[in-house]
Amino acid sequence: MTSFRARQKWRPSLSLVIFTVLALVAVLPLMGLFFFRLYDNQLIHQTQAELIAQSRVLAAIYAQEVQARLGNAIPLGATLPPEALPDPGDRLTPIRPALDLAGNDLLRRRPDALPAARPADPAYVAIGARLTPIIRETQKVTLAGFRILDPQGVVIAGRQEVGQSLAHIEEVATALRGQYSAALRIRMPDKPPPPIYSISRGVGVHVFSAMPVIVNDRVAGVIYTSRTPSNIFDHLYQERGKFLLAALAVVLATIAIGLVFSRTVTRPMRELVDRAVRIGRGDRDAFRALKHYGTRELAQLSDSFFDMAHQLSRRSDYIATFSAHLTHELKSPLTSIKGAAELLQDSLQSKSDALTRTEQKNFISNILGDVERLDAMSQRLRELARAESAPQNEQTQLAPVIDDLKSRFAARTITAGGCLERSIGMSGEKALIVLAHLADNAFRHNATQVQIEATAEASAIRMTVSNDGDPISDANRDKIFDAFFTTRRDSGGTGMGLAIAQAVMVSHGGSIRLLPSSRGTAFELQFPAV
C-alpha cells in the first residue's frame, strides 16, 4: 500500500518554480535594454571626457598666448560672474561628463555659422595661426572637430568657418560668459545609416563641448570641439569574443532553466500521465513510485492519485467478488421459491389433488423461509451500504453505545469496563452496528457472556471484545471477514455480519482483527479518538 508513496524530503513548490522561470524570462529582455542604454551613455561620457581633456590642453596653450600679448593691449571678453569664479582654496577643479541620453534634451543639428559683426582682432588671428598646426595634428589622432574662437565668438582657427561667428550657438554663448557647456545634437551623416542602427539612439548624435579660456578672470576665447561617439556596434564587433561568451552564457542559462523546468514539472507530469493510462488499461505493475517527483505539489498529487487508483482498483475487485457471491447466495433461495411455486401452481391446475395438504404446507413454509432469508440479506446489504458511506464529522461516547447494546441483548450477559467516556470518531448508530454483530455472532455460537474492555491511547481507543463461545477453527480464521462466508447457513446465517463490522471500522479510519485465543473468541477493535 505504501510502496508508491513519495519519500518525504524538501522539494520546491510548483509556484516557486514557475515564478522563478517567469522572473528570469522577464528580466533577460530588460537587462538587454538596460545594457544598450547604459553602454550608449558610457560611450557618450567617454567621448565628452576626451573632448574636455583635449579642450583643456588647448585652452592652457591659448591662455599662455593671450597672456604674452597683454602688454600689447589685446582685448579680452566678458568678466566672469561671481558664481563662476573658482575657489582659491581648490587645487583641483575637474569637469565631470554629464551628458545623458535619458536626462538631456537631444538638440537639433548645430546651426550654421553667421557672418561676424566685426572681424577678429589681429592679435587673435595671429594666435589662431599659431594654434592651427597643433589642432590639425591632434585631429589626425582624435578625429575630433576643433574650432578656436576669440572673445566675441569669431572662429580664428579650424578647418572651416574661419572668420565667421558661432556666438549664437547655445553652448558657445554659455562658454563666452565663462562657464563650460556641452550639448548632444542630432548628427547629419553623409549617407543613411543601416536599419539596424535605429536600435541605438546614440548612433545619430554628435557631442559638442565649449571650453572657455580664462585670463585674469575674463573670457579670452573658447575651445569649441565636437565628435561623434563611438558606434556601439563597432564596439560590439571589437569585443565580439567577450560578447560571444556572454551570449553562450545566456544560452547555457536558458538551457539550464529548461532542464530544471523539465525535471521538476514536465518529466514527472508525463510519467504520472503514463501511469494513469496504464492503470486505466488494467496494468497492475503501474502501481509503483515515480522515478522523480520534482515539486512538492507533484509529490502530493502522485500520492493522492495512487491512493485513489488503488482504492478504485480494490473497490472494483471487491464489487466483482461481491457480485459473484451475491448472485450465488440469491440463486439458491430464488430457485427454491420458484420450484415450490411451480409445484403449487401445477397442483392447483390439476383436476386431481397432486399434492397432499401436508406437502402444500411444507412448500409454503419453504417459500416463507426463503423470503425471510432474502429479507435478512437485503437488510444486511443496506447496513453494508451505510457502513461504507463516508463519515460526516461523526462522534459519540462509548458509554451510551454500551448501554444500547445491553438493552438490545437484555437477556444476555454483557460486561464492559475501561475508558468508556472518551469520544470516538463514529456515530453511535454505526458503533452499535459493529458491537451488535459481534455480540450476535457470539451468542449464536453458544457464548454465555461477552466482555468488553476499552483502553485509551494517544489517537485511538483500543477495545477488546471477547466471549466464551465456540472457538473459530484454524481453517476458517482467514475467511471470517469475507462477505457471505458463514458456518450457519442452515440456521439462517447470511455471512455478512463481520463483513459489515469491518466495513464500518475501515470507512471511519479504524480497524478490526481476530485475536489469538485459547478459549472462546476475541476481537480487537481500534476506534479513532476525537
C-alpha positions as a Python dict, from the first residue, in 0.01 Angstrom:
ca = {
    (1, 'M'): (0, 0, 0),
    (2, 'T'): (281, 239, 84),
    (3, 'S'): (536, 123, -175),
    (4, 'F'): (441, 402, -415),
    (5, 'R'): (430, 681, -156),
    (6, 'A'): (667, 974, -214),
    (7, 'R'): (972, 983, 12),
    (8, 'Q'): (943, 1277, 248),
    (9, 'K'): (1202, 1545, 172),
    (10, 'W'): (1215, 1914, 83),
    (11, 'R'): (1105, 1996, -270),
    (12, 'P'): (1043, 2336, -430),
    (13, 'S'): (680, 2423, -479),
    (14, 'L'): (538, 2443, -829),
    (15, 'S'): (452, 2809, -780),
    (16, 'L'): (811, 2885, -679),
    (17, 'V'): (949, 2713, -990),
    (18, 'I'): (707, 2892, -1222),
    (19, 'F'): (770, 3228, -1056),
    (20, 'T'): (1147, 3185, -1085),
    (21, 'V'): (1128, 3088, -1451),
    (22, 'L'): (895, 3374, -1539),
    (23, 'A'): (1107, 3622, -1345),
    (24, 'L'): (1418, 3517, -1533),
    (25, 'V'): (1239, 3534, -1866),
    (26, 'A'): (1111, 3884, -1782),
    (27, 'V'): (1448, 4008, -1659),
    (28, 'L'): (1650, 3898, -1960),
    (29, 'P'): (1495, 4147, -2210),
    (30, 'L'): (1508, 4423, -1951),
    (31, 'M'): (1872, 4351, -1893),
    (32, 'G'): (1933, 4374, -2269),
    (33, 'L'): (1757, 4710, -2294),
    (34, 'F'): (1940, 4839, -1989),
    (35, 'F'): (2269, 4719, -2131),
    (36, 'F'): (2218, 4908, -2460),
    (37, 'R'): (2115, 5228, -2280),
    (38, 'L'): (2398, 5202, -2028),
    (39, 'Y'): (2651, 5130, -2300),
    (40, 'D'): (2529, 5423, -2513),
    (41, 'N'): (2564, 5659, -2219),
    (42, 'Q'): (2903, 5520, -2134),
    (43, 'L'): (3026, 5587, -2488),
    (44, 'I'): (2888, 5944, -2473),
    (45, 'H'): (3054, 6003, -2135),
    (46, 'Q'): (3379, 5868, -2270),
    (47, 'T'): (3358, 6099, -2575),
    (48, 'Q'): (3277, 6404, -2363),
    (49, 'A'): (3561, 6328, -2123),
    (50, 'E'): (3807, 6306, -2412),
    (51, 'L'): (3683, 6638, -2554),
    (52, 'I'): (3714, 6801, -2211),
    (53, 'A'): (4074, 6682, -2177),
    (54, 'Q'): (4175, 6790, -2527),
    (55, 'S'): (3999, 7126, -2492),
    (56, 'R'): (4162, 7193, -2159),
    (57, 'V'): (4510, 7140, -2301),
    (58, 'L'): (4440, 7373, -2591),
    (59, 'A'): (4280, 7624, -2352),
    (60, 'A'): (4600, 7631, -2144),
    (61, 'I'): (4812, 7695, -2456),
    (62, 'Y'): (4566, 7960, -2576),
    (63, 'A'): (4576, 8133, -2236),
    (64, 'Q'): (4957, 8149, -2244),
    (65, 'E'): (4947, 8309, -2590),
    (66, 'V'): (4698, 8571, -2466),
    (67, 'Q'): (4897, 8647, -2152),
    (68, 'A'): (5208, 8701, -2364),
    (69, 'R'): (5019, 8973, -2553),
    (70, 'L'): (4856, 9151, -2259),
    (71, 'G'): (5124, 9420, -2277),
    (72, 'N'): (5011, 9498, -2633),
    (73, 'A'): (4659, 9573, -2505),
    (74, 'I'): (4495, 9262, -2652),
    (75, 'P'): (4119, 9294, -2589),
    (76, 'L'): (3950, 9046, -2351),
    (77, 'G'): (3590, 8943, -2332),
    (78, 'A'): (3326, 8928, -2056),
    (79, 'T'): (3417, 8928, -1691),
    (80, 'L'): (3336, 8609, -1504),
    (81, 'P'): (3030, 8635, -1279),
    (82, 'P'): (3096, 8577, -907),
    (83, 'E'): (2935, 8230, -912),
    (84, 'A'): (3172, 8121, -1193),
    (85, 'L'): (3492, 8224, -1014),
    (86, 'P'): (3695, 7926, -889),
    (87, 'D'): (3758, 7888, -516),
    (88, 'P'): (4120, 7994, -442),
    (89, 'G'): (4149, 7703, -195),
    (90, 'D'): (4062, 7440, -457),
    (91, 'R'): (4369, 7282, -606),
    (92, 'L'): (4163, 7060, -836),
    (93, 'T'): (3860, 7168, -1038),
    (94, 'P'): (3761, 6867, -1251),
    (95, 'I'): (3479, 6884, -1502),
    (96, 'R'): (3266, 6569, -1493),
    (97, 'P'): (3096, 6436, -1807),
    (98, 'A'): (2725, 6493, -1755),
    (99, 'L'): (2557, 6428, -2090),
    (100, 'D'): (2285, 6165, -2071),
    (101, 'L'): (2055, 6036, -2344),
    (102, 'A'): (1773, 5991, -2093),
    (103, 'G'): (1822, 6313, -1898),
    (104, 'N'): (1942, 6563, -2163),
    (105, 'D'): (1730, 6701, -2440),
    (106, 'L'): (1858, 6598, -2777),
    (107, 'L'): (1901, 6927, -2962),
    (108, 'R'): (1860, 6980, -3332),
    (109, 'R'): (2166, 6979, -3553),
    (110, 'R'): (2416, 7257, -3492),
    (111, 'P'): (2317, 7593, -3651),
    (112, 'D'): (2534, 7717, -3936),
    (113, 'A'): (2793, 7989, -3873),
    (114, 'L'): (2688, 8353, -3932),
    (115, 'P'): (2892, 8643, -4071),
    (116, 'A'): (3085, 8819, -3794),
    (117, 'A'): (2962, 9162, -3685),
    (118, 'R'): (3326, 9274, -3695),
    (119, 'P'): (3644, 9086, -3783),
    (120, 'A'): (3862, 8931, -3519),
    (121, 'D'): (4142, 9136, -3366),
    (122, 'P'): (4475, 9078, -3548),
    (123, 'A'): (4632, 8956, -3224),
    (124, 'Y'): (4377, 8675, -3202),
    (125, 'V'): (4420, 8598, -3570),
    (126, 'A'): (4792, 8553, -3500),
    (127, 'I'): (4716, 8326, -3206),
    (128, 'G'): (4485, 8122, -3427),
    (129, 'A'): (4758, 8085, -3685),
    (130, 'R'): (4999, 7952, -3418),
    (131, 'L'): (4743, 7701, -3287),
    (132, 'T'): (4626, 7574, -3626),
    (133, 'P'): (4915, 7323, -3673),
    (134, 'I'): (4852, 7189, -3321),
    (135, 'I'): (4481, 7127, -3368),
    (136, 'R'): (4537, 6966, -3709),
    (137, 'E'): (4790, 6720, -3570),
    (138, 'T'): (4558, 6649, -3277),
    (139, 'Q'): (4263, 6594, -3508),
    (140, 'K'): (4452, 6329, -3703),
    (141, 'V'): (4462, 6109, -3394),
    (142, 'T'): (4143, 6201, -3206),
    (143, 'L'): (3914, 6251, -3510),
    (144, 'A'): (3752, 6542, -3325),
    (145, 'G'): (3648, 6868, -3482),
    (146, 'F'): (3814, 7183, -3344),
    (147, 'R'): (3708, 7549, -3360),
    (148, 'I'): (3906, 7816, -3171),
    (149, 'L'): (3703, 8129, -3106),
    (150, 'D'): (3801, 8478, -2993),
    (151, 'P'): (3617, 8656, -2706),
    (152, 'Q'): (3340, 8762, -2948),
    (153, 'G'): (3274, 8407, -3079),
    (154, 'V'): (3455, 8455, -3414),
    (155, 'V'): (3642, 8149, -3546),
    (156, 'I'): (4016, 8216, -3557),
    (157, 'A'): (4137, 7857, -3618),
    (158, 'G'): (3982, 7548, -3767),
    (159, 'R'): (3939, 7367, -4096),
    (160, 'Q'): (3622, 7559, -4182),
    (161, 'E'): (3423, 7866, -4082),
    (162, 'V'): (3732, 8078, -4007),
    (163, 'G'): (3627, 8445, -3980),
    (164, 'Q'): (3262, 8354, -3916),
    (165, 'S'): (3073, 8384, -3587),
    (166, 'L'): (2940, 8098, -3372),
    (167, 'A'): (2832, 8319, -3083),
    (168, 'H'): (2463, 8244, -3148),
    (169, 'I'): (2500, 7873, -3063),
    (170, 'E'): (2371, 7789, -2714),
    (171, 'E'): (2675, 7611, -2574),
    (172, 'V'): (2911, 7869, -2725),
    (173, 'A'): (2710, 8157, -2580),
    (174, 'T'): (2732, 7992, -2236),
    (175, 'A'): (3110, 7947, -2270),
    (176, 'L'): (3151, 8314, -2375),
    (177, 'R'): (3002, 8400, -2034),
    (178, 'G'): (3276, 8197, -1863),
    (179, 'Q'): (3102, 7864, -1799),
    (180, 'Y'): (3176, 7526, -1954),
    (181, 'S'): (2890, 7385, -2161),
    (182, 'A'): (2821, 7072, -2364),
    (183, 'A'): (2534, 6953, -2578),
    (184, 'L'): (2403, 6649, -2762),
    (185, 'R'): (2289, 6734, -3113),
    (186, 'I'): (2142, 6537, -3396),
    (187, 'R'): (2412, 6427, -3634),
    (188, 'M'): (2361, 6460, -4007),
    (189, 'P'): (2550, 6164, -4162),
    (190, 'D'): (2690, 6170, -4512),
    (191, 'K'): (2478, 5867, -4605),
    (192, 'P'): (2177, 5694, -4446),
    (193, 'P'): (2277, 5452, -4169),
    (194, 'P'): (2179, 5084, -4189),
    (195, 'P'): (1835, 4996, -4044),
    (196, 'I'): (1987, 4809, -3750),
    (197, 'Y'): (2141, 5135, -3626),
    (198, 'S'): (1796, 5250, -3518),
    (199, 'I'): (1832, 5021, -3215),
    (200, 'S'): (2079, 5264, -3059),
    (201, 'R'): (1984, 5628, -3018),
    (202, 'G'): (2346, 5720, -2961),
    (203, 'V'): (2447, 5646, -3320),
    (204, 'G'): (2275, 5954, -3462),
    (205, 'V'): (2409, 6213, -3213),
    (206, 'H'): (2706, 6445, -3201),
    (207, 'V'): (2877, 6559, -2880),
    (208, 'F'): (2968, 6931, -2867),
    (209, 'S'): (3195, 7077, -2600),
    (210, 'A'): (3258, 7450, -2541),
    (211, 'M'): (3553, 7519, -2305),
    (212, 'P'): (3607, 7885, -2204),
    (213, 'V'): (3963, 8026, -2197),
    (214, 'I'): (4003, 8237, -1880),
    (215, 'V'): (4272, 8504, -1839),
    (216, 'N'): (4264, 8738, -1537),
    (217, 'D'): (3905, 8632, -1459),
    (218, 'R'): (3792, 8736, -1805),
    (219, 'V'): (3698, 8529, -2110),
    (220, 'A'): (3976, 8530, -2368),
    (221, 'G'): (3816, 8282, -2608),
    (222, 'V'): (3651, 7942, -2644),
    (223, 'I'): (3779, 7599, -2749),
    (224, 'Y'): (3480, 7453, -2935),
    (225, 'T'): (3517, 7080, -3007),
    (226, 'S'): (3286, 6814, -3144),
    (227, 'R'): (3289, 6443, -3210),
    (228, 'T'): (3056, 6155, -3288),
    (229, 'P'): (3053, 5895, -3007),
    (230, 'S'): (3193, 5556, -3092),
    (231, 'N'): (2937, 5327, -3258),
    (232, 'I'): (2802, 5066, -3018),
    (233, 'F'): (2806, 4804, -3293),
    (234, 'D'): (3169, 4881, -3368),
    (235, 'H'): (3244, 4819, -3003),
    (236, 'L'): (3040, 4502, -3006),
    (237, 'Y'): (3240, 4380, -3302),
    (238, 'Q'): (3569, 4475, -3142),
    (239, 'E'): (3468, 4297, -2824),
    (240, 'R'): (3300, 4010, -3006),
    (241, 'G'): (3488, 3746, -2810),
    (242, 'K'): (3352, 3869, -2480),
    (243, 'F'): (3004, 3911, -2617),
    (244, 'L'): (3010, 3565, -2769),
    (245, 'L'): (3100, 3429, -2427),
    (246, 'A'): (2815, 3632, -2275),
    (247, 'A'): (2574, 3501, -2541),
    (248, 'L'): (2694, 3148, -2475),
    (249, 'A'): (2635, 3201, -2104),
    (250, 'V'): (2280, 3321, -2175),
    (251, 'V'): (2214, 3019, -2397),
    (252, 'L'): (2352, 2783, -2134),
    (253, 'A'): (2145, 2957, -1866),
    (254, 'T'): (1834, 2920, -2081),
    (255, 'I'): (1908, 2551, -2137),
    (256, 'A'): (1963, 2508, -1764),
    (257, 'I'): (1629, 2673, -1692),
    (258, 'G'): (1463, 2444, -1945),
    (259, 'L'): (1623, 2138, -1786),
    (260, 'V'): (1514, 2248, -1439),
    (261, 'F'): (1160, 2304, -1561),
    (262, 'S'): (1164, 1969, -1741),
    (263, 'R'): (1296, 1783, -1436),
    (264, 'T'): (1068, 1950, -1181),
    (265, 'V'): (746, 1968, -1383),
    (266, 'T'): (743, 1815, -1730),
    (267, 'R'): (904, 1475, -1672),
    (268, 'P'): (714, 1389, -1351),
    (269, 'M'): (388, 1504, -1507),
    (270, 'R'): (444, 1293, -1819),
    (271, 'E'): (533, 989, -1611),
    (272, 'L'): (224, 1038, -1395),
    (273, 'V'): (7, 1067, -1708),
    (274, 'D'): (164, 748, -1845),
    (275, 'R'): (91, 569, -1517),
    (276, 'A'): (-270, 688, -1532),
    (277, 'V'): (-306, 546, -1884),
    (278, 'R'): (-153, 212, -1781),
    (279, 'I'): (-371, 186, -1471),
    (280, 'G'): (-674, 265, -1685),
    (281, 'R'): (-582, -32, -1905),
    (282, 'G'): (-566, -260, -1602),
    (283, 'D'): (-187, -279, -1567),
    (284, 'R'): (-124, -359, -1201),
    (285, 'D'): (252, -306, -1242),
    (286, 'A'): (182, 69, -1277),
    (287, 'F'): (131, 93, -900),
    (288, 'R'): (493, 193, -837),
    (289, 'A'): (664, 508, -714),
    (290, 'L'): (768, 760, -977),
    (291, 'K'): (1137, 790, -1058),
    (292, 'H'): (1136, 1160, -976),
    (293, 'Y'): (868, 1385, -829),
    (294, 'G'): (1020, 1729, -893),
    (295, 'T'): (800, 1955, -681),
    (296, 'R'): (612, 1919, -356),
    (297, 'E'): (275, 1958, -528),
    (298, 'L'): (352, 1683, -780),
    (299, 'A'): (460, 1451, -499),
    (300, 'Q'): (132, 1518, -319),
    (301, 'L'): (-62, 1478, -645),
    (302, 'S'): (113, 1146, -712),
    (303, 'D'): (34, 1017, -363),
    (304, 'S'): (-330, 1121, -391),
    (305, 'F'): (-363, 974, -740),
    (306, 'F'): (-212, 637, -647),
    (307, 'D'): (-421, 623, -330),
    (308, 'M'): (-734, 692, -531),
    (309, 'A'): (-639, 447, -808),
    (310, 'H'): (-552, 179, -554),
    (311, 'Q'): (-883, 226, -375),
    (312, 'L'): (-1075, 219, -703),
    (313, 'S'): (-891, -95, -811),
    (314, 'R'): (-958, -259, -477),
    (315, 'R'): (-1320, -150, -490),
    (316, 'S'): (-1352, -288, -842),
    (317, 'D'): (-1216, -624, -727),
    (318, 'Y'): (-1444, -611, -424),
    (319, 'I'): (-1751, -536, -637),
    (320, 'A'): (-1668, -819, -877),
    (321, 'T'): (-1621, -1067, -591),
    (322, 'F'): (-1923, -932, -403),
    (323, 'S'): (-2143, -963, -713),
    (324, 'A'): (-2036, -1320, -768),
    (325, 'H'): (-2110, -1413, -404),
    (326, 'L'): (-2438, -1225, -403),
    (327, 'T'): (-2553, -1397, -722),
    (328, 'H'): (-2465, -1731, -570),
    (329, 'E'): (-2644, -1652, -243),
    (330, 'L'): (-2957, -1530, -418),
    (331, 'K'): (-2969, -1819, -664),
    (332, 'S'): (-3043, -2087, -403),
    (333, 'P'): (-3348, -1929, -232),
    (334, 'L'): (-3485, -1796, -560),
    (335, 'T'): (-3456, -2141, -717),
    (336, 'S'): (-3624, -2294, -416),
    (337, 'I'): (-3906, -2040, -423),
    (338, 'K'): (-3958, -2083, -796),
    (339, 'G'): (-3965, -2463, -771),
    (340, 'A'): (-4211, -2464, -483),
    (341, 'A'): (-4435, -2208, -653),
    (342, 'E'): (-4439, -2407, -978),
    (343, 'L'): (-4537, -2726, -794),
    (344, 'L'): (-4814, -2544, -611),
    (345, 'Q'): (-4934, -2396, -939),
    (346, 'D'): (-4936, -2736, -1106),
    (347, 'S'): (-5130, -2873, -811),
    (348, 'L'): (-5394, -2601, -840),
    (349, 'Q'): (-5433, -2652, -1216),
    (350, 'S'): (-5455, -3032, -1187),
    (351, 'K'): (-5804, -3186, -1170),
    (352, 'S'): (-5687, -3439, -918),
    (353, 'D'): (-5507, -3348, -596),
    (354, 'A'): (-5141, -3397, -692),
    (355, 'L'): (-5013, -3270, -356),
    (356, 'T'): (-5136, -3356, -13),
    (357, 'R'): (-5221, -3080, 228),
    (358, 'T'): (-4910, -3155, 430),
    (359, 'E'): (-4693, -3121, 120),
    (360, 'Q'): (-4856, -2789, 34),
    (361, 'K'): (-4788, -2660, 386),
    (362, 'N'): (-4426, -2768, 357),
    (363, 'F'): (-4385, -2589, 23),
    (364, 'I'): (-4542, -2271, 162),
    (365, 'S'): (-4322, -2296, 472),
    (366, 'N'): (-4012, -2330, 248),
    (367, 'I'): (-4121, -2028, 45),
    (368, 'L'): (-4170, -1817, 358),
    (369, 'G'): (-3834, -1929, 497),
    (370, 'D'): (-3653, -1834, 179),
    (371, 'V'): (-3834, -1499, 173),
    (372, 'E'): (-3721, -1433, 529),
    (373, 'R'): (-3366, -1521, 428),
    (374, 'L'): (-3386, -1280, 133),
    (375, 'D'): (-3531, -1012, 359),
    (376, 'A'): (-3248, -1061, 610),
    (377, 'M'): (-2997, -1048, 329),
    (378, 'S'): (-3144, -725, 189),
    (379, 'Q'): (-3131, -573, 538),
    (380, 'R'): (-2764, -670, 568),
    (381, 'L'): (-2695, -518, 226),
    (382, 'R'): (-2850, -189, 340),
    (383, 'E'): (-2634, -198, 653),
    (384, 'L'): (-2326, -267, 441),
    (385, 'A'): (-2408, 33, 217),
    (386, 'R'): (-2443, 259, 521),
    (387, 'A'): (-2126, 116, 671),
    (388, 'E'): (-1918, 210, 366),
    (389, 'S'): (-2056, 563, 343),
    (390, 'A'): (-1809, 841, 420),
    (391, 'P'): (-1830, 976, 778),
    (392, 'Q'): (-1960, 1333, 824),
    (393, 'N'): (-1792, 1473, 1137),
    (394, 'E'): (-1941, 1194, 1347),
    (395, 'Q'): (-1859, 1138, 1712),
    (396, 'T'): (-2004, 971, 2018),
    (397, 'Q'): (-1906, 834, 2356),
    (398, 'L'): (-1876, 459, 2408),
    (399, 'A'): (-2074, 451, 2735),
    (400, 'P'): (-2420, 518, 2580),
    (401, 'V'): (-2338, 275, 2295),
    (402, 'I'): (-2267, 1, 2554),
    (403, 'D'): (-2595, 84, 2728),
    (404, 'D'): (-2787, 46, 2399),
    (405, 'L'): (-2605, -282, 2334),
    (406, 'K'): (-2706, -419, 2674),
    (407, 'S'): (-3066, -312, 2610),
    (408, 'R'): (-3072, -494, 2274),
    (409, 'F'): (-2946, -814, 2438),
    (410, 'A'): (-3125, -771, 2770),
    (411, 'A'): (-3148, -1145, 2831),
    (412, 'R'): (-2774, -1190, 2783),
    (413, 'T'): (-2472, -1109, 3000),
    (414, 'I'): (-2258, -823, 2866),
    (415, 'T'): (-1989, -663, 3085),
    (416, 'A'): (-1786, -354, 2994),
    (417, 'G'): (-1501, -163, 3154),
    (418, 'G'): (-1212, 71, 3088),
    (419, 'C'): (-1213, 408, 2915),
    (420, 'L'): (-1574, 441, 2800),
    (421, 'E'): (-1617, 817, 2849),
    (422, 'R'): (-1387, 932, 2571),
    (423, 'S'): (-1545, 1024, 2237),
    (424, 'I'): (-1472, 829, 1918),
    (425, 'G'): (-1489, 950, 1556),
    (426, 'M'): (-1801, 747, 1471),
    (427, 'S'): (-2174, 786, 1519),
    (428, 'G'): (-2344, 591, 1796),
    (429, 'E'): (-2560, 408, 1542),
    (430, 'K'): (-2260, 271, 1349),
    (431, 'A'): (-2066, 182, 1664),
    (432, 'L'): (-2372, -8, 1783),
    (433, 'I'): (-2391, -194, 1448),
    (434, 'V'): (-2032, -318, 1495),
    (435, 'L'): (-2073, -428, 1857),
    (436, 'A'): (-2418, -578, 1790),
    (437, 'H'): (-2287, -803, 1514),
    (438, 'L'): (-2002, -922, 1735),
    (439, 'A'): (-2238, -992, 2022),
    (440, 'D'): (-2496, -1161, 1799),
    (441, 'N'): (-2229, -1390, 1648),
    (442, 'A'): (-2103, -1475, 1995),
    (443, 'F'): (-2444, -1571, 2135),
    (444, 'R'): (-2533, -1767, 1821),
    (445, 'H'): (-2217, -1971, 1879),
    (446, 'N'): (-2311, -2076, 2233),
    (447, 'A'): (-2149, -1789, 2426),
    (448, 'T'): (-2291, -1719, 2773),
    (449, 'Q'): (-2130, -1380, 2819),
    (450, 'V'): (-1946, -1107, 2629),
    (451, 'Q'): (-1669, -899, 2787),
    (452, 'I'): (-1574, -552, 2657),
    (453, 'E'): (-1259, -373, 2772),
    (454, 'A'): (-1158, -28, 2633),
    (455, 'T'): (-812, 129, 2661),
    (456, 'A'): (-728, 492, 2570),
    (457, 'E'): (-427, 569, 2351),
    (458, 'A'): (-289, 892, 2202),
    (459, 'S'): (-513, 900, 1893),
    (460, 'A'): (-730, 590, 1929),
    (461, 'I'): (-949, 385, 2159),
    (462, 'R'): (-843, 20, 2160),
    (463, 'M'): (-1124, -218, 2254),
    (464, 'T'): (-1117, -594, 2314),
    (465, 'V'): (-1445, -784, 2267),
    (466, 'S'): (-1418, -1145, 2390),
    (467, 'N'): (-1665, -1425, 2462),
    (468, 'D'): (-1668, -1782, 2593),
    (469, 'G'): (-1845, -1935, 2294),
    (470, 'D'): (-1731, -2182, 2033),
    (471, 'P'): (-1381, -2105, 1906),
    (472, 'I'): (-1312, -2038, 1539),
    (473, 'S'): (-1125, -2316, 1365),
    (474, 'D'): (-786, -2251, 1214),
    (475, 'A'): (-923, -2325, 866),
    (476, 'N'): (-1185, -2051, 897),
    (477, 'R'): (-983, -1778, 1070),
    (478, 'D'): (-876, -1617, 739),
    (479, 'K'): (-1232, -1624, 596),
    (480, 'I'): (-1448, -1481, 871),
    (481, 'F'): (-1441, -1124, 730),
    (482, 'D'): (-1533, -1237, 378),
    (483, 'A'): (-1883, -1142, 269),
    (484, 'F'): (-2133, -1436, 265),
    (485, 'F'): (-1897, -1671, 448),
    (486, 'T'): (-2093, -1844, 726),
    (487, 'T'): (-2095, -2177, 911),
    (488, 'R'): (-2465, -2149, 998),
    (489, 'R'): (-2626, -2118, 660),
    (490, 'D'): (-2885, -2378, 751),
    (491, 'S'): (-2997, -2174, 1054),
    (492, 'G'): (-3039, -1851, 856),
    (493, 'G'): (-2691, -1701, 873),
    (494, 'T'): (-2608, -1459, 590),
    (495, 'G'): (-2233, -1441, 642),
    (496, 'M'): (-2236, -1060, 627),
    (497, 'G'): (-2219, -958, 992),
    (498, 'L'): (-1840, -944, 1030),
    (499, 'A'): (-1803, -802, 677),
    (500, 'I'): (-2032, -514, 777),
    (501, 'A'): (-1840, -462, 1103),
    (502, 'Q'): (-1510, -446, 913),
    (503, 'A'): (-1656, -206, 653),
    (504, 'V'): (-1776, 31, 927),
    (505, 'M'): (-1439, 32, 1103),
    (506, 'V'): (-1230, 79, 787),
    (507, 'S'): (-1451, 356, 645),
    (508, 'H'): (-1404, 555, 969),
    (509, 'G'): (-1029, 510, 988),
    (510, 'G'): (-1037, 227, 1238),
    (511, 'S'): (-964, -145, 1224),
    (512, 'I'): (-1083, -483, 1348),
    (513, 'R'): (-890, -808, 1375),
    (514, 'L'): (-928, -1152, 1525),
    (515, 'L'): (-702, -1217, 1824),
    (516, 'P'): (-543, -1548, 1911),
    (517, 'S'): (-743, -1703, 2192),
    (518, 'S'): (-714, -2034, 2379),
    (519, 'R'): (-1079, -2018, 2494),
    (520, 'G'): (-1373, -1872, 2307),
    (521, 'T'): (-1324, -1587, 2057),
    (522, 'A'): (-1168, -1241, 2095),
    (523, 'F'): (-1163, -940, 1859),
    (524, 'E'): (-957, -623, 1884),
    (525, 'L'): (-1121, -301, 1761),
    (526, 'Q'): (-939, 28, 1718),
    (527, 'F'): (-1169, 333, 1706),
    (528, 'P'): (-1035, 677, 1600),
    (529, 'A'): (-1039, 905, 1903),
    (530, 'V'): (-1174, 1262, 1897),
}
